[in-house]
């Protein structure tokens, strides 16, 4: 899922580097899906310990990187909703840089 989210962001950045004005909504939807996956991976995953009823938290090894990238992804999506290509590119690049 980490690789898929990273690839989705890379694809969005490639699109943002172009000049296509028709694909904003589909790119925003793709970015929202990637953000949701990233947030899901960044949260601890709780499961029951064997036979003891103890709940243990497991953290995705990429969680620290994701937690740094998520605010940039949110900012990128906000810029995209305003059709601000330059700001979206800047935040998207920052997100990928920390991933």
DOROKOL-898542 format. One line per field, with one value per residue (C-alpha): x, y, z. Coordinates in pm, whole numbers, plus 32768, in hexadecimal, padded with zeros to 4 digits. Example, Ala and Ser with C-alpha at 12.3 -4.5 7.8 and 13.67 -1.06 7.14 Angstrom:
px	84CE  8557 $
py	7E3E  7F96 $
pz	830C  82CA $
//
This chain:
px	8000  8126  81B1  8058  8029  8181  8141  7FF1  809D  81A7  8097  7FE1  8125  8160  8002  8037  8178  80AB  7F9F  7E68  7D45  7C42  7CBD  7CAD  7B91  7C20  7D77  7CDF  7C22  7D63  7E15  7CFF  7D11  7E8B  7E66  7D67  7E4E  7F73  7EAB  7E3D  7FA5  8022  7F33  7F8E  7EE8  7E5A  7E2A  7DF9  7F26  7F22  7E3C  7E6A  7D6A  7E77  7E5F  7FAA  7FEF  80BA  813B  8184  82FD  82B1  81D5  82D9  8307  8191  8150  8242  81AD  8039  802B  80CF  7FD6  7EB5  7F47  7F76  7E0A  7D93  7E5F  7DD4  7C6E  7CC1  7D61  7EAE  7F9B  80DD  8087  800A  8153  821D  8162  815D  82D4  8307  822C  82F3  843B  83EB  8360 $
py	8000  80ED  80B9  80EB  8234  82AD  8250  8302  843F  841F  83FF  8530  85F7  8590  8608  874F  878D  8788  8877  8799  8858  8746  864F  8710  864B  84F4  855C  85E5  849D  83DA  84BA  8494  8319  8322  8407  831E  81F3  82B5  8319  81B0  8133  8242  81D9  80BF  7F74  7ED5  7D60  7C66  7BB5  7A3A  79A9  7ABD  7BB7  7CC4  7DC5  7E1D  7F38  7F01  8029  801E  804C  816C  8223  832D  8389  8387  8468  8566  8548  8555  86CC  8714  8632  86E5  8836  87B3  8747  8898  8947  885C  88A9  8A19  89BC  8A47  896F  8A13  89E9  8886  882E  88C3  8804  86C3  86D0  870C  85E0  84FE  8583  8505  83B9 $
pz	8000  8047  7EE9  7E50  7F09  7EA3  7D37  7D40  7DBC  7CAD  7BA5  7C2D  7C22  7AB8  7A67  7B24  7A60  7921  78AE  789E  7937  7907  7A0A  7B51  7BEE  7B9E  7C1E  7D5F  7D90  7D5D  7E58  7F58  7F39  7F67  8096  8133  8101  818F  82C3  82F2  82E0  83CB  84E2  85CF  857B  86B5  86CD  87E1  8873  8868  896B  8A6B  89F6  89F3  88E3  8843  8752  8619  8557  83E4  83B3  82C4  83C2  841D  82AE  8273  839C  8307  81A9  81FE  824D  80FE  804C  80F6  808B  7F28  7F1A  7F9F  7E93  7D8B  7DF6  7DBB  7C6C  7CEA  7C21  7CA0  7E11  7DD8  7D2E  7E49  7F57  7E8D  7E5C  7FCF  8020  7F39  7FC2  8120  80A6 $
//
